[in-house]
Amino acid sequence: MMALDWQTIEEALNAHGCAVLPGLLDADACAALAAQYDEAAHFRSKVVMQRHGFGQGEYQYWAYPLPAPVAALRAQLYPPLAAIANRWHASMGLDSRFPLGHADFLARCHLAGQARPTPLLLRYREGDYNCLHQDLYGEHVFPLQLAILLSRPQVDFTGGEFVLTEQRPRMQSRVEVVPLAQGDAVLFPVALRPVNGTRGSYRVNMRHGVSRLCSGMRHTLGIIFHDAS
């Protein structure tokens, strides 16, 4: 994996609630992961969004063992993100802290009955969208996650923008639309992030989704660091 400027990434997360990691995966890796969607043996379950009121489209959760690129990203990105997560929790006055090794955090999840892998592959076709939501899955929640666009905007699909909303106390919601190229990742909060106010930090509630796809087909890799119950 390429070297990443974690200071700049943390500054973007703190300022805007998200950070883009350009070219995290190359075109060949993107195509290889997207191609797995039609190979059911790789996955533990499929979700058709409209059956649950989640939107339109579908996604599948990978089974363990995860594909090597997915497992590597999860393991390599977690330690610097855990350091950011610990600073966030301290700033928000939350007691929980995260070990700096992903295996140690997963052991905590599994001990609590959260043992099902959460990395997922999403597929959208024309007219599909993903409603605003949070990926919580259980008591133990790692506060940051990422999505990697596997398809080529304006070539494989049009529309389908990644969207974040932020609800600050006693204020209207703020919306952030994040442009991505193939292989780009966006880091963002699962649910809460700290924002500095006149009386110190306070908690802001975040949700994410995908706008309506106007044409074509869009694949996305989602990496969540906690497992599911």
MOLIN-V117775 format. One record per residue. N is the residue number from 1. RES is the residue in one small letter. PSI is psi as a letter, one per 30 degrees, with the letter a starting at -180 (* if undefined). D_CENTER is the distance of its C-alpha to the mean C-alpha in Angstrom with 2 decimals. Layout:
<<N;RES;PSI;D_CENTER> <N;RES;PSI;D_CENTER>>
This chain:
<<1;m;k;17.90> <2;m;l;19.06> <3;a;k;19.90> <4;l;k;17.51> <5;d;j;18.95> <6;w;f;17.20> <7;q;e;19.58> <8;t;e;18.71> <9;i;e;14.93> <10;e;e;15.66> <11;e;e;18.10> <12;a;e;15.75> <13;l;e;13.24> <14;n;e;16.43> <15;a;e;18.05> <16;h;f;15.58> <17;g;g;12.47> <18;c;l;10.37> <19;a;k;11.33> <20;v;k;11.62> <21;l;j;12.39> <22;p;k;14.98> <23;g;h;15.97> <24;l;e;13.78> <25;l;k;15.01> <26;d;l;18.45> <27;a;e;19.64> <28;d;e;21.11> <29;a;e;18.05> <30;c;e;16.08> <31;a;e;19.07> <32;a;e;19.52> <33;l;e;16.10> <34;a;e;16.44> <35;a;f;19.96> <36;q;f;19.00> <37;y;e;17.98> <38;d;g;21.70> <39;e;j;22.42> <40;a;f;22.08> <41;a;f;23.09> <42;h;f;19.72> <43;f;l;18.01> <44;r;f;18.67> <45;s;l;18.17> <46;k;k;17.65> <47;v;k;16.75> <48;v;j;18.63> <49;m;e;17.05> <50;q;f;20.42> <51;r;f;21.95> <52;h;g;19.85> <53;g;g;19.70> <54;f;f;15.99> <55;g;b;17.06> <56;q;k;18.33> <57;g;a;17.06> <58;e;l;15.88> <59;y;l;13.43> <60;q;k;14.27> <61;y;k;13.14> <62;w;l;14.54> <63;a;l;17.44> <64;y;k;18.46> <65;p;k;19.42> <66;l;l;16.20> <67;p;k;16.96> <68;a;e;18.03> <69;p;e;15.62> <70;v;e;12.55> <71;a;e;14.43> <72;a;e;15.45> <73;l;e;12.15> <74;r;e;11.08> <75;a;e;14.58> <76;q;e;15.08> <77;l;f;12.14> <78;y;e;12.45> <79;p;e;15.96> <80;p;e;15.63> <81;l;e;12.48> <82;a;e;14.63> <83;a;e;17.37> <84;i;e;15.44> <85;a;e;14.27> <86;n;e;17.95> <87;r;e;19.20> <88;w;e;17.05> <89;h;e;18.36> <90;a;e;21.84> <91;s;e;21.70> <92;m;g;20.74> <93;g;g;23.39> <94;l;k;21.26> <95;d;e;23.00> <96;s;k;20.38> <97;r;l;19.67> <98;f;k;17.68> <99;p;l;19.55> <100;l;f;18.96> <101;g;k;18.78> <102;h;e;15.93> <103;a;e;18.72> <104;d;e;20.21> <105;f;e;17.18> <106;l;e;16.84> <107;a;e;20.59> <108;r;e;20.24> <109;c;e;17.83> <110;h;e;20.23> <111;l;f;23.23> <112;a;g;22.00> <113;g;g;21.63> <114;q;i;17.86> <115;a;g;18.40> <116;r;k;16.50> <117;p;k;13.67> <118;t;f;10.24> <119;p;k;8.80> <120;l;l;9.48> <121;l;k;11.11> <122;l;k;11.51> <123;r;k;14.85> <124;y;k;16.21> <125;r;l;19.91> <126;e;k;22.15> <127;g;f;21.91> <128;d;l;18.56> <129;y;l;15.88> <130;n;j;13.08> <131;c;l;14.25> <132;l;k;12.68> <133;h;l;11.16> <134;q;k;9.48> <135;d;i;8.18> <136;l;d;11.07> <137;y;f;13.08> <138;g;a;15.90> <139;e;e;17.73> <140;h;j;15.79> <141;v;k;12.40> <142;f;k;10.74> <143;p;f;9.94> <144;l;k;7.12> <145;q;l;3.67> <146;l;l;3.07> <147;a;k;4.35> <148;i;k;8.05> <149;l;k;10.89> <150;l;f;13.54> <151;s;l;16.23> <152;r;j;18.64> <153;p;k;18.79> <154;q;f;22.41> <155;v;e;23.35> <156;d;f;21.37> <157;f;l;20.38> <158;t;l;20.91> <159;g;b;19.15> <160;g;h;15.63> <161;e;k;14.18> <162;f;k;10.68> <163;v;k;11.72> <164;l;k;11.14> <165;t;k;13.99> <166;e;k;15.49> <167;q;j;18.40> <168;r;l;20.84> <169;p;k;23.88> <170;r;g;26.75> <171;m;l;25.11> <172;q;l;23.83> <173;s;k;20.13> <174;r;k;18.87> <175;v;k;16.78> <176;e;k;14.88> <177;v;k;14.63> <178;v;j;12.85> <179;p;k;14.92> <180;l;k;13.59> <181;a;l;15.92> <182;q;k;15.68> <183;g;f;13.97> <184;d;k;12.28> <185;a;k;8.77> <186;v;k;7.34> <187;l;k;6.42> <188;f;l;6.47> <189;p;k;7.80> <190;v;e;7.21> <191;a;e;10.81> <192;l;k;13.28> <193;r;l;14.17> <194;p;k;17.74> <195;v;k;19.90> <196;n;k;23.40> <197;g;a;26.21> <198;t;f;29.99> <199;r;g;30.10> <200;g;a;27.27> <201;s;k;23.58> <202;y;l;22.36> <203;r;k;19.21> <204;v;k;17.30> <205;n;k;15.30> <206;m;k;12.09> <207;r;l;10.81> <208;h;l;8.84> <209;g;a;10.17> <210;v;k;11.93> <211;s;l;15.64> <212;r;k;18.40> <213;l;k;18.91> <214;c;e;22.47> <215;s;l;23.32> <216;g;a;22.42> <217;m;k;19.44> <218;r;k;15.80> <219;h;k;13.61> <220;t;k;9.89> <221;l;k;8.30> <222;g;k;5.05> <223;i;j;5.22> <224;i;k;5.70> <225;f;f;8.82> <226;h;l;11.11> <227;d;l;13.02> <228;a;l;14.36> <229;s;*;17.94>>
